[in-house]
Amino acid sequence: MKATVKLFASLRTGRFDLSEIELVNGSSITDLLELLQIEQKEAAIIFINGVHAEYTSNIKECDQIAIFPPIGGG
Protein backbone atom coordinates (compact mmCIF):
# COMPACT_ATOMS: atom_id res chain seq x y z
CA MET A 1 0.00 0.00 0.00
CA LYS A 2 1.07 3.60 -0.48
CA ALA A 3 0.89 6.55 1.89
CA THR A 4 2.08 10.13 1.55
CA VAL A 5 4.55 11.29 4.19
CA LYS A 6 5.48 14.90 4.90
CA LEU A 7 8.42 15.64 7.18
CA PHE A 8 8.89 18.97 8.92
CA ALA A 9 11.81 21.06 10.20
CA SER A 10 14.93 19.10 11.22
CA LEU A 11 13.41 15.76 10.12
CA ARG A 12 13.89 16.87 6.49
CA THR A 13 17.67 17.09 6.82
CA GLY A 14 19.18 14.35 4.66
CA ARG A 15 15.73 12.94 3.90
CA PHE A 16 12.86 14.53 1.99
CA ASP A 17 10.06 17.06 2.33
CA LEU A 18 7.14 15.13 0.81
CA SER A 19 7.22 11.56 -0.48
CA GLU A 20 4.93 8.70 -1.40
CA ILE A 21 6.07 5.65 0.57
CA GLU A 22 5.31 1.98 -0.13
CA LEU A 23 4.35 0.11 3.05
CA VAL A 24 3.25 -3.40 3.97
CA ASN A 25 -0.48 -3.71 4.74
CA GLY A 26 -1.07 -3.34 8.47
CA SER A 27 1.95 -1.09 9.02
CA SER A 28 1.93 1.20 12.03
CA ILE A 29 3.57 4.57 12.63
CA THR A 30 6.35 2.70 14.45
CA ASP A 31 6.95 0.60 11.31
CA LEU A 32 7.07 3.76 9.18
CA LEU A 33 9.56 5.45 11.52
CA GLU A 34 11.80 2.37 11.39
CA LEU A 35 11.64 2.38 7.58
CA LEU A 36 12.59 6.07 7.51
CA GLN A 37 15.29 5.56 10.17
CA ILE A 38 13.68 8.11 12.49
CA GLU A 39 13.84 7.41 16.22
CA GLN A 40 10.59 7.80 18.14
CA LYS A 41 12.10 10.57 20.28
CA GLU A 42 12.70 12.54 17.04
CA ALA A 43 9.03 12.25 16.00
CA ALA A 44 7.19 14.17 18.70
CA ILE A 45 3.98 15.05 16.86
CA ILE A 46 2.32 12.83 14.24
CA PHE A 47 -0.89 13.34 12.29
CA ILE A 48 -2.71 10.92 9.99
CA ASN A 49 -5.14 12.75 7.70
CA GLY A 50 -5.05 15.77 10.02
CA VAL A 51 -5.86 13.78 13.18
CA HIS A 52 -3.34 13.28 16.00
CA ALA A 53 -1.87 9.75 15.85
CA GLU A 54 0.03 7.48 18.25
CA TYR A 55 3.05 5.31 17.43
CA THR A 56 0.73 2.28 17.43
CA SER A 57 -1.75 3.83 14.97
CA ASN A 58 -2.25 1.77 11.81
CA ILE A 59 -1.68 3.30 8.41
CA LYS A 60 -4.18 2.74 5.60
CA GLU A 61 -3.91 3.04 1.82
CA CYS A 62 -3.65 6.69 0.68
CA ASP A 63 -3.25 8.09 4.22
CA GLN A 64 -1.46 11.42 4.52
CA ILE A 65 1.01 11.42 7.39
CA ALA A 66 2.73 14.49 8.85
CA ILE A 67 5.67 14.05 11.22
CA PHE A 68 7.05 16.89 13.34
CA PRO A 69 10.15 16.93 15.58
CA PRO A 70 10.00 18.22 19.16
CA ILE A 71 9.34 21.96 19.20
CA GLY A 72 10.99 24.21 21.73
CA GLY A 73 10.91 27.86 22.44
CA GLY A 74 10.53 30.36 25.12
C-alpha positions in Angstrom: 0.0 0.0 0.0 1.1 3.6 -0.5 0.9 6.6 1.9 2.1 10.1 1.6 4.5 11.3 4.2 5.5 14.9 4.9 8.4 15.6 7.2 8.9 19.0 8.9 11.8 21.1 10.2 14.9 19.1 11.2 13.4 15.8 10.1 13.9 16.9 6.5 17.7 17.1 6.8 19.2 14.4 4.7 15.7 12.9 3.9 12.9 14.5 2.0 10.1 17.1 2.3 7.1 15.1 0.8 7.2 11.6 -0.5 4.9 8.7 -1.4 6.1 5.7 0.6 5.3 2.0 -0.1 4.3 0.1 3.1 3.2 -3.4 4.0 -0.5 -3.7 4.7 -1.1 -3.3 8.5 2.0 -1.1 9.0 1.9 1.2 12.0 3.6 4.6 12.6 6.4 2.7 14.4 7.0 0.6 11.3 7.1 3.8 9.2 9.6 5.4 11.5 11.8 2.4 11.4 11.6 2.4 7.6 12.6 6.1 7.5 15.3 5.6 10.2 13.7 8.1 12.5 13.8 7.4 16.2 10.6 7.8 18.1 12.1 10.6 20.3 12.7 12.5 17.0 9.0 12.2 16.0 7.2 14.2 18.7 4.0 15.0 16.9 2.3 12.8 14.2 -0.9 13.3 12.3 -2.7 10.9 10.0 -5.1 12.8 7.7 -5.1 15.8 10.0 -5.9 13.8 13.2 -3.3 13.3 16.0 -1.9 9.8 15.9 0.0 7.5 18.2 3.0 5.3 17.4 0.7 2.3 17.4 -1.8 3.8 15.0 -2.3 1.8 11.8 -1.7 3.3 8.4 -4.2 2.7 5.6 -3.9 3.0 1.8 -3.6 6.7 0.7 -3.2 8.1 4.2 -1.5 11.4 4.5 1.0 11.4 7.4 2.7 14.5 8.8 5.7 14.1 11.2 7.1 16.9 13.3 10.1 16.9 15.6 10.0 18.2 19.2 9.3 22.0 19.2 11.0 24.2 21.7 10.9 27.9 22.4 10.5 30.4 25.1 
